[in-house]
C-alpha cells in the first residue's frame, strides 16, 4: 500500500481556503481524510482538523458536493 505524504503547508492552506469560502468541498474532505491517515501528523495539524470539523458541526461551514471551490 502506498504511503500518504502531505505537503508541509497543506492543512494551513486548506484551513485558509475553507474559512474564506465558508464551504468544505469533496476534495477538501478527501484531503482531511488523507491527513488523518498520516501517522506523523502533529498536534497543531490535528487541532486545525478539529477546528474545521467543529465549524461544520456548528453550521459555520457548509458541506458541498462540488469537487472544488471556484474563487
Secondary structure by P-SEA (a helix, b strand, c coil): cbbbbbccaaaaaaaaaaaaaccccaaaaaaaaaaaacccccaaaaaaaaaaaaaaaaccbbbbccccccc
